[in-house]
Amino acid sequence: MKKHILCGVFMILITCPAFAYVDKYDGDMNEPWWGFLVVIVFAAIGALLNVIRERKIKNVLETIDPSKSLEEACPEIAKLWNYKHNGHKRPHNVKPDSNETVHWICPLCNRDHLKAIREKVAFPECPFCKK
């Protein structure tokens, strides 16, 4: 949560010079003022969506035994493991709450994609075919 707030503060500090821009002829605020508002709104929406996503991941991971491997805790997710691209890593060697990014393969569209293990456990859909 703190990093999301810091990101928002950072965006404000970056856009402050645009906010301070005043037209030298009539004293009105010009386009940079609207750009400042757009950046603030999008930064706030992005931070909110990220917080919601992290809460869902946390809620899903709370239902899983952290002492078990991915293969034991989530066998349906372990079936999506791409053995060819993950080298020596195996589903029985990693935990379901790991933040490590690995390769997964979709059984429907047969496409390879990268995703963190904890995100795949919470959001098992394929980013390409959305199934």
C-alpha positions as CSV (number, residue, x, y, z in Angstrom):
1,M,0.0,0.0,0.0
2,K,2.8,2.4,0.8
3,K,4.5,2.0,-2.6
4,H,1.2,2.9,-4.3
5,I,0.9,6.1,-2.2
6,L,4.6,6.9,-3.0
7,C,3.9,6.3,-6.7
8,G,1.0,8.8,-6.5
9,V,3.1,11.4,-4.7
10,F,5.9,10.9,-7.3
11,M,3.4,11.5,-10.1
12,I,2.2,14.7,-8.4
13,L,5.8,16.0,-8.0
14,I,6.6,15.2,-11.7
15,T,3.5,17.1,-12.9
16,C,3.8,20.1,-10.6
17,P,5.7,22.2,-13.1
18,A,2.9,21.7,-15.6
19,F,0.4,22.7,-13.0
20,A,2.3,25.9,-12.3
21,Y,2.3,26.9,-16.0
22,V,0.3,30.1,-16.6
23,D,-0.2,31.8,-19.9
24,K,1.8,35.0,-20.0
25,Y,-0.8,36.9,-22.0
26,D,-4.1,36.4,-20.2
27,G,-3.1,34.7,-17.0
28,D,-5.3,31.6,-17.6
29,M,-4.3,28.1,-17.0
30,N,-3.7,26.3,-20.3
31,E,-3.6,22.6,-21.4
32,P,-0.9,21.5,-19.0
33,W,-3.4,22.0,-16.1
34,W,-5.7,19.4,-17.7
35,G,-2.8,17.1,-18.3
36,F,-2.0,17.3,-14.6
37,L,-5.6,16.3,-13.7
38,V,-5.5,13.4,-16.2
39,V,-2.2,12.1,-14.7
40,I,-3.6,12.3,-11.2
41,V,-6.8,10.5,-12.0
42,F,-5.1,7.7,-13.9
43,A,-2.5,7.3,-11.2
44,A,-5.2,7.0,-8.6
45,I,-7.2,4.5,-10.7
46,G,-4.1,2.4,-11.3
47,A,-3.2,2.4,-7.6
48,L,-6.7,1.4,-6.7
49,L,-6.8,-1.5,-9.2
50,N,-3.5,-2.7,-8.0
51,V,-4.6,-2.7,-4.4
52,I,-7.8,-4.7,-5.4
53,R,-5.7,-7.2,-7.3
54,E,-3.3,-7.7,-4.4
55,R,-6.2,-8.2,-2.0
56,K,-7.6,-10.9,-4.3
57,I,-4.3,-12.7,-4.5
58,K,-3.9,-12.5,-0.7
59,N,-7.4,-13.9,-0.1
60,V,-6.8,-16.8,-2.5
61,L,-3.4,-17.6,-0.9
62,E,-4.9,-17.6,2.6
63,T,-7.0,-20.7,1.6
64,I,-3.9,-22.6,0.5
65,D,-1.5,-24.5,2.9
66,P,1.8,-22.6,2.5
67,S,3.9,-25.6,3.6
68,K,2.8,-27.6,0.5
69,S,4.4,-27.4,-2.9
70,L,2.5,-26.0,-5.9
71,E,2.0,-29.5,-7.2
72,E,0.4,-30.6,-3.9
73,A,-1.6,-27.5,-3.2
74,C,-2.9,-26.7,-6.7
75,P,-2.6,-29.7,-9.0
76,E,-4.8,-28.0,-11.7
77,I,-2.4,-25.1,-11.9
78,A,0.6,-27.4,-11.9
79,K,-0.7,-29.0,-15.0
80,L,-0.2,-25.7,-16.9
81,W,3.5,-25.7,-16.0
82,N,5.8,-25.3,-19.1
83,Y,8.6,-27.8,-18.4
84,K,10.4,-26.9,-21.6
85,H,11.0,-23.2,-20.8
86,N,11.3,-23.4,-17.0
87,G,14.6,-25.4,-17.0
88,H,15.4,-27.1,-13.7
89,K,12.3,-25.6,-11.9
90,R,9.5,-28.0,-11.3
91,P,6.0,-27.6,-9.6
92,H,7.1,-29.8,-6.7
93,N,10.0,-27.5,-6.0
94,V,8.1,-24.2,-5.7
95,K,5.5,-22.8,-3.3
96,P,2.1,-21.5,-4.4
97,D,2.8,-18.1,-2.7
98,S,6.1,-17.6,-4.6
99,N,6.6,-14.3,-6.4
100,E,8.9,-16.0,-8.9
101,T,7.9,-15.5,-12.6
102,V,7.8,-18.7,-14.6
103,H,6.5,-19.9,-18.0
104,W,3.0,-21.4,-18.3
105,I,1.3,-23.0,-21.2
106,C,-2.4,-22.7,-22.0
107,P,-4.1,-26.0,-22.8
108,L,-6.6,-24.4,-25.1
109,C,-4.6,-22.1,-27.3
110,N,-1.2,-23.8,-26.6
111,R,0.5,-20.4,-26.2
112,D,3.3,-19.8,-23.7
113,H,3.1,-16.9,-21.3
114,L,5.0,-15.5,-18.3
115,K,3.3,-14.9,-14.9
116,A,4.3,-15.0,-11.3
117,I,3.3,-18.2,-9.5
118,R,1.2,-16.4,-6.9
119,E,-0.7,-14.5,-9.6
120,K,-1.3,-17.7,-11.6
121,V,-2.8,-19.3,-8.5
122,A,-5.2,-16.4,-8.0
123,F,-5.8,-15.7,-11.7
124,P,-5.4,-19.0,-13.7
125,E,-6.8,-17.7,-17.0
126,C,-4.7,-17.4,-20.1
127,P,-3.8,-13.8,-21.0
128,F,-4.4,-14.6,-24.7
129,C,-7.6,-16.6,-24.9
130,K,-8.9,-15.4,-21.5
131,K,-10.0,-18.9,-20.5
